[in-house]
Amino acid sequence: MESATRRDSPQNAGEAWTTRRLVRWIDGHLAQKGIDSPRVCAEMLLSHVLGCERMRLYMEADRPASADELDRLRALVVRASRHEPVQYLVGEAWFWSKRFAVGPSTLIPRPATEHLVEEAVGALRAAAAGGAAPVRMLEIGTGTGCISACVAASLRGQRRGADPSEPGPPPVDVRIVATDLVPDALGLARENLAAHRVADAVELRAGDLFAPLGSAERGTFHVLASNPPYVRDDEWAEMAPNVRDHEPRTALAGGPAGMDVLAPLIAGAHEWLVPGGTLACEIGHRQRDDALAAARANPSLSGAEVRKDFEGFWRLLVARRAG
């Protein structure tokens, strides 16, 4: 362990390192290093090394760790204390109460993006209620595939966070096209879609913005959903080091105003939506005015609004194709 903590690290103390003691030690160490949510990170690292769910850490709080487990844990804690994302270290993140494989080629899913899933599900269910079958969604920049996977799972009747075999709301026939520029991201998305048993509902394609689409697909999608790069250049230095130094810049940086991808996406959205179809895009809090202006500048879009996320930040642009 680094010199400041070597005296107190698991490898050097004589007392047995139980699960309870390890959680407490990692929590305190990461807090000293300025890591966000240190206790959650501690639980994630320890449950990963022990090969168990986080709940079991408290069910077996007095379980002593083996020497091999302590060695592996120590190495991960050192990396986490240097602001390497814990989700990358353990290879997974939770989104919409589901586990997703993650890696350095993709953005780590955030809870705020769950609003995008809920908006897409609502719009697609409304389309189905209006007689559309199947309902169709286009996702631009799928990354881990978490948005498409959760939308497909929900429309197939799966309750949020429930096992795919458990019954939920009435199923809706859904077809999704999800695109990404990064081959490794598409590979990860394919793995996640299979894990959540929705691979047959989602077609993955490589390419930028609307390039992977064919002319016959114009005007066929009931929802266009995207969480595009939108961090402004002047915000980049403000990003936390675990984000700025480790997550892929191509999935985050959106140019001087954060609109380099958002602007063409909004300008061309109507061409791919059915009349009345929904555009739902995640945006940055400071982009509310720019995003609304871009949507209102497109005469084929109507009813543009920006909604707040659960933290009170302007986060979700919603508009509909006119006509």
LUMZA-664114 format. One line per 4 residues: for each residue x, y, z of N, C-alpha, C. Coordinates in Angstrom, 1 decimal. Layout:
BEGIN
X:Y:Z:X:Y:Z:X:Y:Z  ...
This chain:
BEGIN
0.9:-1.2:0.0:0.0:0.0:0.0:0.9:1.2:0.0  0.4:2.3:-0.4:1.1:3.6:-0.5:1.6:3.9:0.9  2.8:4.6:1.1:3.4:4.8:2.3:2.5:5.3:3.4  1.6:6.2:3.1:0.8:6.9:4.1:-0.1:5.9:4.7
-0.4:4.8:4.1:-1.4:3.8:4.7:-0.8:2.4:4.8  0.5:2.3:4.5:1.1:0.9:4.6:1.0:0.3:6.0  1.2:1.1:7.0:1.1:0.6:8.4:-0.2:0.0:8.7  -1.3:0.5:8.1:-2.6:0.1:8.5:-3.3:-0.8:7.4
-2.5:-1.2:6.4:-3.1:-2.0:5.3:-3.3:-3.4:5.7  -4.2:-4.1:5.1:-4.4:-5.5:5.4:-3.2:-6.4:5.4  -2.3:-6.1:4.6:-1.1:-7.0:4.4:-0.2:-6.9:5.6  -0.3:-5.8:6.4:0.7:-5.6:7.4:0.2:-5.7:8.9
-1.1:-5.8:9.0:-1.7:-5.9:10.4:-1.8:-7.3:10.9  -1.5:-7.5:12.2:-1.5:-8.8:12.8:-2.9:-9.4:13.0  -3.9:-8.5:13.3:-5.2:-8.9:13.6:-5.9:-9.4:12.3  -6.8:-10.4:12.4:-7.5:-11.0:11.3:-8.3:-9.9:10.6
-8.2:-9.9:9.2:-9.0:-9.0:8.4:-10.3:-9.6:8.0  -11.3:-9.3:8.8:-12.6:-9.8:8.5:-13.3:-8.9:7.4  -14.4:-9.4:6.9:-15.2:-8.6:5.9:-15.6:-7.2:6.5  -16.0:-7.3:7.8:-16.5:-6.0:8.4:-15.3:-5.0:8.5
-14.1:-5.5:8.9:-13.0:-4.7:9.1:-12.5:-4.1:7.7  -12.5:-5.0:6.7:-12.1:-4.6:5.4:-12.9:-3.5:4.8  -14.2:-3.6:4.9:-15.1:-2.6:4.4:-14.8:-1.3:5.1  -14.7:-1.3:6.4:-14.4:-0.1:7.2:-13.1:0.6:6.7
-12.1:-0.3:6.6:-10.7:0.2:6.2:-10.7:0.8:4.8  -11.3:0.1:3.8:-11.3:0.6:2.5:-12.1:1.9:2.4  -13.3:1.9:3.0:-14.1:3.1:3.1:-13.3:4.3:3.5  -12.7:4.2:4.7:-11.9:5.3:5.2:-10.7:5.7:4.3
-10.0:4.7:3.7:-8.9:5.0:2.9:-9.3:5.8:1.6  -10.4:5.3:1.0:-10.8:6.0:-0.3:-11.4:7.3:0.1  -12.0:7.5:1.2:-12.5:8.8:1.6:-11.4:9.8:1.7  -10.3:9.4:2.3:-9.1:10.2:2.5:-8.5:10.6:1.1
-8.7:9.8:0.1:-8.2:10.1:-1.2:-9.2:10.9:-2.1  -10.3:11.3:-1.5:-11.3:12.1:-2.2:-12.1:11.3:-3.2  -12.3:10.0:-3.0:-13.1:9.2:-3.9:-14.6:9.3:-3.6  -15.4:9.6:-4.6:-16.8:9.7:-4.4:-17.4:8.3:-3.9
-18.4:8.4:-3.1:-19.1:7.2:-2.6:-18.2:6.1:-2.1  -17.3:6.4:-1.2:-16.2:5.5:-0.8:-16.8:4.1:-0.3  -17.9:4.2:0.5:-18.4:2.9:1.0:-18.9:2.0:-0.1  -19.6:2.6:-1.0:-20.1:1.8:-2.1:-19.0:1.2:-2.9
-17.9:2.0:-3.1:-16.7:1.5:-3.8:-16.1:0.4:-3.0  -16.0:0.5:-1.7:-15.5:-0.5:-0.9:-16.2:-1.8:-1.0  -17.6:-1.7:-1.0:-18.4:-2.9:-1.1:-18.2:-3.5:-2.5  -18.1:-2.7:-3.5:-18.0:-3.3:-4.9:-16.7:-4.0:-5.0
-15.6:-3.4:-4.5:-14.3:-4.1:-4.6:-14.2:-5.4:-3.8  -14.7:-5.3:-2.6:-14.6:-6.5:-1.8:-15.6:-7.6:-2.3  -16.8:-7.3:-2.7:-17.6:-8.4:-3.2:-17.1:-9.0:-4.5  -16.4:-8.1:-5.3:-15.8:-8.6:-6.5:-14.7:-9.7:-6.1
-13.8:-9.3:-5.2:-12.7:-10.2:-4.8:-13.2:-11.5:-4.2  -14.3:-11.3:-3.4:-14.8:-12.5:-2.7:-15.8:-13.3:-3.5  -16.2:-12.8:-4.7:-17.1:-13.5:-5.6:-18.5:-13.6:-5.0  -19.0:-12.6:-4.4:-20.3:-12.6:-3.8:-21.1:-11.3:-4.1
-22.4:-11.4:-3.8:-23.2:-10.2:-3.9:-22.9:-9.3:-2.7  -23.1:-8.0:-2.8:-22.8:-7.0:-1.8:-23.5:-7.3:-0.5  -24.8:-7.8:-0.6:-25.6:-8.1:0.6:-24.9:-9.1:1.5  -24.2:-10.1:0.9:-23.5:-11.2:1.6:-22.4:-10.6:2.5
-21.8:-9.5:2.1:-20.8:-8.9:2.9:-21.2:-8.7:4.4  -22.5:-8.4:4.5:-23.0:-8.1:5.9:-23.6:-9.3:6.5  -24.0:-10.3:5.7:-24.4:-11.6:6.2:-23.3:-12.4:6.8  -22.1:-12.2:6.2:-20.9:-12.9:6.7:-19.8:-11.9:7.1
-20.2:-11.0:7.9:-19.3:-9.9:8.3:-18.0:-10.3:9.0  -18.1:-11.4:9.7:-16.9:-11.9:10.4:-16.0:-12.9:9.7  -16.3:-13.1:8.4:-15.5:-14.0:7.6:-14.1:-13.4:7.4  -13.0:-14.2:7.7:-11.7:-13.7:7.5:-11.3:-13.9:6.0
-10.6:-12.9:5.5:-10.1:-13.0:4.1:-8.8:-13.8:4.1  -8.6:-14.5:3.0:-7.4:-15.3:2.8:-6.3:-14.4:2.3  -5.1:-14.9:2.4:-3.9:-14.1:2.0:-4.0:-13.7:0.5  -4.5:-14.7:-0.4:-4.6:-14.4:-1.8:-5.7:-13.3:-2.0
-6.8:-13.3:-1.3:-7.8:-12.3:-1.4:-7.3:-11.0:-0.9  -6.5:-10.9:0.1:-6.0:-9.6:0.6:-5.0:-9.1:-0.5  -4.2:-9.9:-1.1:-3.3:-9.4:-2.1:-4.1:-8.8:-3.3  -5.1:-9.5:-3.8:-5.9:-9.0:-4.9:-6.6:-7.7:-4.5
-7.1:-7.7:-3.3:-7.9:-6.5:-2.9:-7.0:-5.3:-2.7  -5.8:-5.5:-2.2:-4.9:-4.4:-2.0:-4.5:-3.8:-3.3  -4.3:-4.6:-4.3:-3.9:-4.1:-5.7:-5.1:-3.2:-6.2  -6.3:-3.7:-6.0:-7.4:-2.9:-6.6:-7.7:-1.6:-5.8
-7.5:-1.7:-4.5:-7.7:-0.5:-3.7:-6.6:0.6:-4.1  -5.4:0.2:-4.4:-4.4:1.1:-4.8:-4.8:1.8:-6.1  -5.3:1.0:-7.0:-5.8:1.6:-8.3:-7.0:2.5:-8.1  -7.9:2.1:-7.3:-9.1:2.9:-7.0:-8.7:4.2:-6.3
-7.8:4.2:-5.4:-7.3:5.4:-4.7:-6.7:6.4:-5.7  -6.3:5.9:-6.8:-5.7:6.8:-7.9:-6.8:7.3:-8.9  -8.0:7.1:-8.5:-9.2:7.6:-9.2:-9.5:6.7:-10.5  -9.0:5.5:-10.5:-9.4:4.6:-11.6:-10.8:4.2:-11.2
-11.8:4.3:-12.2:-13.2:3.9:-11.8:-13.3:2.5:-11.3  -14.0:2.4:-10.2:-14.2:1.1:-9.6:-15.0:0.2:-10.5  -15.9:0.8:-11.3:-16.7:0.0:-12.2:-15.8:-0.7:-13.3  -14.8:0.0:-13.7:-13.9:-0.7:-14.7:-13.0:-1.8:-13.9
-12.7:-1.5:-12.7:-11.9:-2.5:-12.0:-12.6:-3.8:-11.7  -13.9:-3.7:-11.5:-14.7:-4.9:-11.3:-15.4:-5.4:-12.5  -15.4:-4.5:-13.6:-16.0:-5.0:-14.9:-17.5:-4.9:-15.0  -18.1:-4.1:-14.1:-19.6:-4.1:-14.1:-20.1:-2.8:-13.5
-21.3:-2.4:-13.9:-22.0:-1.3:-13.3:-23.5:-1.6:-13.2  -24.2:-1.0:-12.3:-25.7:-1.2:-12.2:-26.4:-0.1:-12.9  -27.5:-0.4:-13.6:-28.3:0.6:-14.3:-29.7:0.0:-14.4  -30.7:0.8:-14.0:-32.1:0.4:-14.1:-32.2:-0.9:-13.3
-31.5:-1.0:-12.2:-31.5:-2.1:-11.3:-31.0:-3.4:-12.0  -30.2:-3.3:-13.0:-29.7:-4.4:-13.7:-28.2:-4.3:-13.8  -27.5:-5.4:-13.8:-26.1:-5.5:-13.9:-25.6:-5.4:-15.4  -24.6:-4.5:-15.7:-24.1:-4.5:-17.1:-22.6:-4.5:-17.0
-22.0:-5.3:-18.0:-20.6:-5.4:-18.2:-20.1:-4.0:-18.7  -19.0:-3.5:-18.2:-18.5:-2.2:-18.7:-17.0:-2.4:-18.9  -16.4:-1.4:-19.7:-15.0:-1.5:-19.9:-14.6:-0.1:-20.4  -13.3:0.1:-20.5:-12.8:1.5:-20.9:-13.2:2.0:-22.2
-13.8:1.1:-23.1:-14.3:1.6:-24.4:-15.6:2.3:-24.3  -16.3:2.2:-23.2:-17.6:2.8:-23.0:-17.8:3.7:-21.8  -18.7:4.6:-21.9:-19.1:5.4:-20.8:-19.7:4.5:-19.7  -19.5:4.8:-18.4:-20.1:4.1:-17.3:-21.6:4.6:-17.2
-22.6:3.7:-17.2:-23.9:4.1:-17.1:-24.2:4.9:-15.8  -25.0:6.0:-15.9:-25.3:6.8:-14.8:-26.8:6.7:-14.5  -27.2:6.9:-13.2:-28.6:6.8:-12.8:-29.5:7.9:-13.6  -28.9:9.1:-13.8:-29.7:10.1:-14.5:-30.2:9.7:-15.9
-29.5:8.7:-16.5:-29.9:8.3:-17.8:-31.1:7.4:-17.8  -31.4:6.9:-16.6:-32.6:6.1:-16.5:-33.9:6.9:-16.9  -33.9:8.2:-16.8:-35.0:9.0:-17.2:-35.2:8.8:-18.7  -34.1:8.6:-19.5:-34.2:8.4:-20.9:-34.9:7.1:-21.2
-34.6:6.1:-20.4:-35.3:4.8:-20.6:-36.8:4.9:-20.3  -37.1:5.6:-19.3:-38.5:5.7:-18.9:-39.3:6.5:-20.0  -38.7:7.5:-20.5:-39.4:8.3:-21.6:-39.6:7.4:-22.8  -38.5:6.7:-23.2:-38.7:5.8:-24.4:-39.7:4.7:-24.2
-39.7:4.1:-23.1:-40.7:3.1:-22.8:-42.1:3.6:-22.9  -42.3:4.8:-22.2:-43.7:5.4:-22.3:-44.1:5.7:-23.7  -43.2:6.3:-24.5:-43.6:6.7:-25.9:-43.9:5.4:-26.7  -43.1:4.4:-26.5:-43.3:3.2:-27.3:-44.6:2.4:-26.9
-44.9:2.4:-25.6:-46.1:1.8:-25.2:-47.3:2.6:-25.7  -47.2:3.9:-25.8:-48.3:4.7:-26.4:-48.4:4.4:-27.8  -47.3:4.2:-28.6:-47.4:3.9:-30.0:-48.1:2.5:-30.2  -47.7:1.6:-29.3:-48.4:0.3:-29.4:-49.9:0.4:-29.1
-50.2:1.2:-28.1:-51.6:1.3:-27.8:-52.4:2.0:-29.0  -51.7:2.7:-29.8:-52.3:3.3:-31.0:-52.3:2.4:-32.2  -51.9:1.2:-32.0:-52.0:0.2:-33.1:-50.7:-0.2:-33.8  -49.6:0.5:-33.4:-48.3:0.2:-34.0:-47.8:-1.2:-33.6
-47.4:-2.0:-34.6:-46.8:-3.3:-34.3:-45.9:-3.8:-35.5  -44.7:-4.0:-35.2:-44.0:-3.7:-33.9:-43.7:-2.2:-33.7  -43.4:-1.9:-32.5:-42.9:-0.5:-32.3:-41.4:-0.5:-32.5  -40.9:0.6:-33.0:-39.4:0.7:-33.4:-38.7:1.8:-32.7
-37.5:1.5:-32.3:-36.7:2.6:-31.7:-35.3:2.6:-32.3  -34.8:3.8:-32.5:-33.4:4.0:-32.9:-32.6:4.6:-31.8  -31.5:4.0:-31.4:-30.6:4.5:-30.4:-29.3:4.9:-31.1  -28.9:6.2:-31.0:-27.6:6.6:-31.5:-26.6:6.7:-30.4
-25.5:5.9:-30.5:-24.4:5.9:-29.5:-24.8:5.0:-28.4  -24.9:3.7:-28.6:-25.4:2.8:-27.6:-24.5:2.5:-26.5  -23.1:2.6:-26.7:-22.2:2.3:-25.7:-22.3:0.8:-25.1  -22.6:0.7:-23.8:-22.8:-0.6:-23.2:-24.1:-1.3:-23.7
-24.9:-0.6:-24.4:-26.2:-1.1:-24.8:-27.3:-1.1:-23.7  -27.0:-0.4:-22.6:-27.9:-0.4:-21.4:-29.2:0.2:-21.7  -29.3:1.3:-22.5:-30.6:1.9:-22.8:-31.4:1.0:-23.6  -30.9:0.5:-24.7:-31.7:-0.4:-25.6:-32.1:-1.7:-24.8
-31.2:-2.2:-24.0:-31.5:-3.5:-23.3:-32.6:-3.3:-22.3  -32.6:-2.1:-21.6:-33.6:-1.9:-20.6:-35.0:-1.6:-21.2  -34.9:-0.8:-22.4:-36.2:-0.5:-23.1:-36.8:-1.9:-23.6  -36.0:-2.7:-24.2:-36.5:-4.0:-24.7:-37.0:-4.8:-23.6
-36.3:-4.9:-22.5:-36.7:-5.8:-21.4:-38.0:-5.3:-20.8  -38.2:-4.0:-20.7:-39.4:-3.4:-20.1:-40.6:-3.7:-21.0  -40.4:-3.5:-22.3:-41.5:-3.7:-23.3:-41.9:-5.2:-23.5  -40.9:-6.0:-23.1:-41.2:-7.5:-23.2:-41.9:-7.9:-21.9
-42.2:-7.0:-21.0:-43.0:-7.3:-19.8:-42.1:-7.6:-18.6  -40.8:-7.3:-18.7:-40.0:-7.5:-17.5:-40.0:-6.3:-16.6  -40.3:-6.5:-15.3:-40.3:-5.4:-14.3:-38.9:-4.9:-14.1  -38.8:-3.7:-13.7:-37.5:-3.1:-13.5:-36.7:-3.9:-12.5
-35.5:-4.3:-12.9:-34.6:-5.0:-12.0:-35.0:-6.5:-11.8  -36.1:-6.9:-12.4:-36.6:-8.3:-12.1:-35.8:-9.3:-13.0  -35.9:-10.5:-12.6:-35.3:-11.6:-13.4:-36.1:-11.7:-14.7  -35.4:-11.9:-15.9:-36.2:-12.0:-17.1:-37.3:-13.0:-17.2
-37.3:-14.0:-16.3:-38.3:-15.0:-16.3:-39.5:-14.6:-15.5  -39.4:-13.5:-14.7:-40.6:-13.1:-13.9:-41.6:-12.3:-14.7  -42.9:-12.5:-14.5:-43.9:-11.8:-15.3:-44.0:-10.3:-14.9  -44.3:-9.5:-15.8:-44.5:-8.1:-15.5:-45.6:-7.5:-16.4
-45.6:-6.3:-16.8:-46.6:-5.7:-17.7:-46.8:-6.5:-19.0  -47.9:-6.3:-19.6:-48.2:-7.0:-20.9:-47.1:-6.7:-21.9  -46.6:-7.7:-22.6:-45.4:-7.4:-23.6:-45.9:-6.6:-24.8  -44.9:-5.9:-25.4:-45.1:-5.2:-26.6:-44.0:-5.6:-27.6
-44.4:-5.9:-28.8:-43.5:-6.3:-29.8:-42.6:-5.1:-30.2  -41.3:-5.2:-29.9:-40.4:-4.1:-30.1:-39.2:-4.5:-31.0  -38.8:-3.6:-31.9:-37.6:-3.8:-32.7:-36.7:-2.5:-32.5  -35.4:-2.7:-32.2:-34.5:-1.6:-31.9:-33.3:-1.7:-32.8
-32.9:-0.6:-33.4:-31.6:-0.4:-34.1:-30.7:0.4:-33.2  -29.6:-0.1:-32.8:-28.7:0.7:-31.9:-27.3:0.8:-32.6  -26.8:2.0:-32.6:-25.5:2.2:-33.3:-24.4:2.7:-32.4  -23.2:2.5:-32.9:-22.0:3.1:-32.1:-20.8:3.2:-33.1
-19.9:4.1:-32.8:-18.7:4.3:-33.6:-17.6:3.3:-33.2  -17.7:2.8:-32.0:-16.5:2.0:-31.4:-16.8:0.5:-31.5  -16.0:-0.2:-32.2:-16.2:-1.7:-32.3:-16.2:-2.4:-31.0  -15.3:-2.0:-30.0:-15.3:-2.6:-28.7:-16.5:-2.4:-28.0
-17.1:-1.2:-28.1:-18.4:-0.9:-27.5:-19.5:-1.8:-28.0  -19.5:-2.0:-29.3:-20.5:-2.9:-29.9:-20.4:-4.3:-29.3  -19.1:-4.7:-29.2:-18.9:-6.1:-28.6:-19.4:-6.2:-27.2  -19.2:-5.1:-26.4:-19.7:-5.1:-25.0:-21.3:-5.0:-25.0
-21.8:-4.2:-25.9:-23.3:-4.1:-26.0:-23.9:-5.5:-26.3  -23.3:-6.2:-27.3:-23.7:-7.5:-27.7:-23.7:-8.5:-26.5  -22.7:-8.4:-25.7:-22.6:-9.3:-24.5:-23.8:-8.9:-23.5  -24.0:-7.6:-23.3:-25.1:-7.2:-22.4:-26.5:-7.5:-22.9
-26.7:-7.4:-24.1:-28.0:-7.7:-24.7:-28.3:-9.2:-24.5  -27.3:-10.0:-24.7:-27.4:-11.5:-24.6:-27.7:-11.8:-23.1  -27.0:-11.1:-22.2:-27.1:-11.4:-20.7:-28.5:-11.1:-20.3  -29.2:-10.1:-20.9:-30.5:-9.8:-20.5:-31.6:-10.3:-21.4
-31.2:-11.3:-22.2:-32.1:-12.0:-23.1:-32.9:-11.2:-24.0  -32.3:-10.1:-24.6:-33.1:-9.3:-25.5:-32.3:-9.1:-26.8  -31.3:-9.9:-27.1:-30.4:-9.8:-28.2:-31.2:-9.9:-29.5  -32.3:-10.7:-29.5:-33.1:-10.8:-30.8:-34.0:-9.6:-31.1
-34.1:-8.7:-30.1:-34.9:-7.5:-30.3:-34.1:-6.3:-30.7  -32.7:-6.4:-30.6:-31.9:-5.2:-30.9:-30.9:-5.6:-32.0  -30.8:-4.8:-33.0:-29.8:-4.9:-34.1:-28.7:-3.9:-33.9  -27.5:-4.3:-33.7:-26.4:-3.4:-33.5:-25.7:-3.1:-34.9
-25.4:-1.8:-35.1:-24.8:-1.4:-36.3:-23.6:-0.4:-36.0  -22.6:-0.5:-36.8:-21.4:0.4:-36.6:-21.6:1.6:-37.5  -21.2:2.8:-37.0:-21.3:4.0:-37.8:-21.6:5.3:-37.0  -21.5:6.4:-37.7:-21.6:7.7:-37.1:-23.0:8.3:-37.3
-23.7:8.7:-36.3:-25.0:9.3:-36.4:-26.0:8.4:-37.2  -26.5:9.0:-38.3:-27.5:8.3:-39.1:-26.9:7.5:-40.3  -25.5:7.5:-40.4:-24.9:6.8:-41.5:-25.2:5.3:-41.6  -25.4:4.6:-40.5:-25.7:3.1:-40.6:-27.1:2.8:-41.1
-27.9:3.8:-41.3:-29.3:3.6:-41.6:-29.5:3.6:-43.2  -30.5:2.8:-43.6:-30.9:2.8:-45.0:-32.0:3.7:-45.3  -32.1:4.2:-46.6:-33.1:5.1:-47.0:-34.5:4.6:-46.7  -34.7:3.3:-46.8:-36.0:2.7:-46.6:-36.5:2.8:-45.1
-35.6:3.1:-44.2:-35.9:3.3:-42.8:-36.3:4.7:-42.4  -36.3:5.6:-43.4:-36.8:7.0:-43.1:-38.2:6.9:-42.6  -38.5:7.7:-41.6:-39.9:7.8:-41.1:-40.5:6.5:-40.5  -39.6:5.6:-40.0:-40.1:4.3:-39.5:-40.0:4.1:-38.0
-39.3:5.0:-37.3:-39.0:4.8:-35.9:-40.0:5.7:-35.0  -40.5:5.0:-34.0:-41.4:5.7:-33.1:-40.7:6.5:-32.0  -39.4:6.1:-31.8:-38.6:6.8:-30.8:-37.2:6.9:-31.3  -36.5:8.0:-31.2:-35.1:8.2:-31.4:-34.5:8.6:-30.0
-33.7:7.7:-29.5:-33.1:8.0:-28.1:-31.6:8.1:-28.3  -31.0:9.0:-27.5:-29.6:9.1:-27.5:-29.0:9.7:-26.2  -27.9:9.2:-25.8:-27.1:9.9:-24.7:-25.8:10.2:-25.4  -25.7:11.3:-26.2:-24.5:11.6:-27.0:-23.4:12.3:-26.2
-22.2:12.5:-26.7:-21.2:13.3:-26.1:-21.7:14.8:-26.0  -21.7:15.4:-24.8:-22.2:16.8:-24.7:-21.4:17.6:-23.7  -20.3:17.2:-23.2:-19.5:18.0:-22.3:-18.8:19.1:-23.1  -19.0:20.3:-22.6:-18.4:21.5:-23.3:-16.9:21.6:-23.0
-16.2:22.2:-23.9:-14.8:22.3:-23.7:-14.4:23.0:-22.4  -15.2:24.0:-22.0:-14.9:24.8:-20.8:-15.2:24.0:-19.6  -15.9:22.9:-19.7:-16.3:22.1:-18.6:-15.4:20.9:-18.4  -14.5:20.6:-19.4:-13.7:19.4:-19.4:-12.8:19.4:-18.2
-12.1:20.6:-17.9:-11.2:20.6:-16.7:-11.9:20.5:-15.4  -13.2:20.7:-15.4:-14.0:20.6:-14.1:-14.4:19.1:-13.8  -14.3:18.3:-14.8:-14.7:16.9:-14.6:-13.9:16.2:-13.6  -14.5:15.3:-12.8:-13.8:14.6:-11.8:-12.7:13.7:-12.5
-11.5:13.5:-11.8:-10.4:12.8:-12.4:-10.8:11.4:-12.8  -11.7:10.7:-12.1:-12.0:9.3:-12.5:-12.8:9.3:-13.8  -13.4:10.4:-14.2:-14.1:10.6:-15.5:-13.1:11.1:-16.5  -12.5:12.2:-16.2:-11.7:12.9:-17.2:-10.5:12.1:-17.6
-9.9:11.3:-16.7:-8.7:10.6:-17.0:-8.9:9.2:-17.4  -10.1:8.6:-17.3:-10.3:7.2:-17.5:-11.4:6.9:-18.5  -12.5:7.6:-18.5:-13.6:7.3:-19.4:-13.3:7.8:-20.8  -13.8:7.2:-21.8:-13.4:7.6:-23.2:-13.9:9.0:-23.5
-13.0:9.8:-23.9:-13.3:11.2:-24.2:-14.3:11.3:-25.4  -14.2:10.4:-26.3:-15.1:10.4:-27.5:-16.6:10.2:-27.1  -16.8:9.6:-25.9:-18.2:9.4:-25.4:-18.7:10.6:-24.6  -17.8:11.5:-24.3:-18.1:12.6:-23.4:-18.0:14.0:-24.0
-16.9:14.3:-24.7:-16.6:15.7:-25.2:-17.5:16.0:-26.4  -18.2:17.2:-26.3:-19.1:17.6:-27.3:-18.7:18.9:-28.0  -17.4:19.3:-27.9:-17.0:20.5:-28.5:-17.2:21.8:-27.7  -16.9:23.0:-28.3:-17.0:24.2:-27.6:-18.3:24.5:-26.8
-19.4:24.2:-27.4:-20.7:24.4:-26.8:-21.3:23.1:-26.4  -20.6:22.0:-26.6:-21.2:20.7:-26.3:-22.2:20.2:-27.3  -22.3:20.9:-28.4:-23.4:20.6:-29.4:-22.9:20.0:-30.7  -21.6:19.6:-30.7:-21.1:19.0:-32.0:-21.8:17.8:-32.4
-22.3:17.0:-31.5:-23.1:15.8:-31.9:-24.6:16.1:-31.8  -24.9:16.8:-30.7:-26.3:17.1:-30.5:-27.0:17.9:-31.6  -26.3:18.9:-32.1:-26.9:19.8:-33.1:-27.3:19.0:-34.4  -26.4:18.2:-35.0:-26.8:17.4:-36.2:-27.8:16.3:-35.9
-27.7:15.8:-34.7:-28.7:14.8:-34.2:-30.1:15.4:-34.2  -30.2:16.5:-33.6:-31.5:17.2:-33.5:-32.0:17.7:-34.9  -31.1:18.2:-35.7:-31.5:18.7:-37.0:-32.0:17.6:-37.9  -31.5:16.4:-37.8:-31.9:15.3:-38.7:-32.9:14.3:-38.1
-33.2:14.5:-36.8:-34.1:13.5:-36.1:-35.4:13.2:-36.9  -36.0:14.3:-37.3:-37.4:14.1:-37.9:-37.4:13.2:-39.1  -36.3:13.1:-39.8:-36.3:12.3:-41.1:-36.5:10.8:-40.8  -36.2:10.4:-39.5:-36.2:9.0:-39.2:-37.4:8.6:-38.3
-38.1:9.6:-37.8:-39.2:9.4:-37.0:-40.5:9.3:-37.7  -41.5:8.5:-37.3:-42.8:8.6:-37.8:-43.5:9.9:-37.4  -44.5:10.3:-38.1:-45.2:11.5:-37.6:-45.7:11.3:-36.2  -45.4:12.3:-35.3:-45.7:12.1:-33.9:-44.7:11.4:-33.1
-43.6:10.8:-33.7:-42.6:10.1:-33.1:-41.8:11.0:-32.1  -41.2:10.4:-31.1:-40.5:11.1:-30.0:-39.0:11.1:-30.2  -38.4:12.3:-30.0:-36.9:12.4:-29.9:-36.7:12.6:-28.4  -35.8:11.8:-27.8:-35.4:11.9:-26.4:-33.9:11.9:-26.3
-33.3:13.0:-25.9:-31.8:13.1:-25.8:-31.4:13.6:-24.5  -30.4:12.9:-23.9:-29.8:13.4:-22.7:-28.9:14.6:-23.1  -28.9:15.7:-22.2:-28.1:16.8:-22.5:-27.4:17.3:-21.2  -26.5:18.2:-21.2:-25.9:18.8:-20.1:-26.7:19.9:-19.5
-26.6:20.1:-18.2:-27.4:21.0:-17.4:-27.4:22.4:-18.0  -26.1:22.8:-18.5:-26.0:24.2:-19.0:-26.4:24.3:-20.5  -26.8:23.2:-21.1:-27.2:23.3:-22.5:-28.7:23.4:-22.7  -29.4:23.7:-21.7:-30.9:23.7:-21.9:-31.3:24.7:-23.0
-30.7:25.9:-22.9:-31.1:26.9:-23.9:-30.7:26.5:-25.3  -29.4:26.1:-25.4:-28.9:25.7:-26.8:-29.7:24.5:-27.3  -30.0:23.5:-26.5:-30.7:22.4:-27.0:-32.2:22.7:-27.4  -32.8:23.6:-26.6:-34.2:24.0:-27.0:-34.1:24.8:-28.3
-33.1:25.7:-28.4:-33.0:26.5:-29.6:-32.8:25.6:-30.9  -32.0:24.6:-30.7:-31.8:23.7:-31.8:-33.0:22.9:-32.2  -33.8:22.5:-31.2:-35.0:21.8:-31.5:-36.1:22.7:-32.1  -36.2:23.9:-31.6:-37.1:24.8:-32.2:-36.8:25.4:-33.5
-35.5:25.3:-33.9:-35.0:25.7:-35.2:-35.4:24.7:-36.3  -35.7:23.5:-35.8:-36.1:22.4:-36.8:-37.6:22.5:-36.9  -38.1:23.0:-38.1:-39.6:23.2:-38.2:-40.4:21.9:-38.2  -39.7:20.8:-38.4:-40.4:19.5:-38.4:-40.5:18.9:-37.0
-40.0:19.6:-36.0:-40.1:19.1:-34.6:-41.1:20.1:-33.9  -41.8:19.6:-32.9:-42.7:20.4:-32.1:-42.7:20.0:-30.7  -43.2:20.9:-29.8:-43.4:20.6:-28.4:-42.1:20.4:-27.7  -41.0:21.0:-28.1:-39.7:20.8:-27.5:-39.7:21.3:-26.0
-39.2:20.5:-25.1:-39.0:20.8:-23.7:-37.8:20.1:-23.1  -37.3:20.7:-22.1:-36.2:20.0:-21.3:-36.7:19.8:-19.9  -36.5:18.5:-19.5:-36.9:18.1:-18.2:-35.8:17.9:-17.2  -36.0:18.0:-15.9:-35.0:17.8:-14.9:-34.9:16.4:-14.5
-33.6:16.0:-14.1:-33.4:14.7:-13.6:-33.7:14.6:-12.1  -33.5:13.5:-11.4:-33.8:13.3:-10.0:-33.0:14.2:-9.1  -31.9:14.8:-9.6:-31.1:15.7:-8.8:-31.4:17.1:-9.1  -32.4:17.4:-9.9:-32.8:18.7:-10.2:-32.1:19.4:-11.3
-31.3:18.7:-12.1:-30.5:19.2:-13.2:-31.3:19.1:-14.5  -31.2:20.1:-15.4:-31.8:20.0:-16.7:-31.1:18.9:-17.4  -31.8:17.9:-17.9:-31.1:16.7:-18.4:-31.7:16.0:-19.6  -33.0:16.1:-19.8:-33.6:15.4:-20.9:-34.4:16.3:-21.9
-33.9:16.3:-23.1:-34.6:17.1:-24.2:-35.6:16.1:-24.8  -36.9:16.6:-24.9:-37.9:15.8:-25.6:-38.6:16.6:-26.6  -38.8:16.1:-27.8:-39.5:16.8:-28.8:-40.2:15.7:-29.7  -41.1:16.2:-30.5:-41.9:15.2:-31.4:-41.9:15.7:-32.8
-41.9:14.7:-33.7:-42.0:15.0:-35.1:-43.4:15.6:-35.4  -43.5:16.7:-36.0:-44.7:17.3:-36.3:-45.4:16.6:-37.5  -46.7:16.7:-37.5:-47.4:16.2:-38.7:-48.2:14.9:-38.4
